[in-house]
Amino acid sequence: MHTDRVAINRRHGGILVAHGLLAALVVVAMIWISSLDAGPLSILPMLVLLVGQIFQLSYHSFVYGSRIAISEPLTIDGRGFAMNTAAGRMEVPWEAVTGVEVRRRLWNRFLVLRLHPAAQPGSPGVQTDLSARYWTRMQRYGGPMLGAVGIRESYDQIRQAVSYFSRGRVPVG
């Protein structure tokens, strides 16, 4: 699978522009309020809003940068799958995969590669540089997830590839 950079730019560009404009608007409001000589505490609410906007800009910039930096988020072959995430890389054999399904959360769709509960870093065939804490959280949500936005291949193509390369051993839903 490959990253669709245009789709990622479309998805995150609007969010970054909106938060940038809101931050600029808050700065203008702070300047206007301070020109009214209303006292130093009068700009405190705007300062809180500005800190929130800076946090949002930082977070969304990190997410955007980490998504755009991954050129191949998922590789499927006869041994298993390899997934690159912002937190690291994992390689998992088909024996540790219990199923593949598409889940919906609100308006988003995610491809979930369900892993056997015994599949942990250091298990036979499992290679990863993810932290144990991240792995535990990922397992709690059912396994590694891949969002539909930002990938060139469709979920149907991915499910067909899983079925083909796993030789039907992995249930595909």
Secondary structure as UniProt FT lines:
FT   HELIX           5..35
FT   TURN            36..37
FT   HELIX           40..43
FT   HELIX           44..69
FT   STRAND          74..76
FT   STRAND          80..85
FT   TURN            86..87
FT   STRAND          88..93
FT   HELIX           94..96
FT   STRAND          97..105
FT   TURN            106..107
FT   STRAND          108..115
FT   TURN            117..118
FT   TURN            121..122
FT   TURN            124..125
FT   STRAND          127..128
FT   HELIX           132..140
FT   TURN            141..142
FT   STRAND          145..147
FT   TURN            149..150
FT   HELIX           155..165
FT   TURN            166..168
//
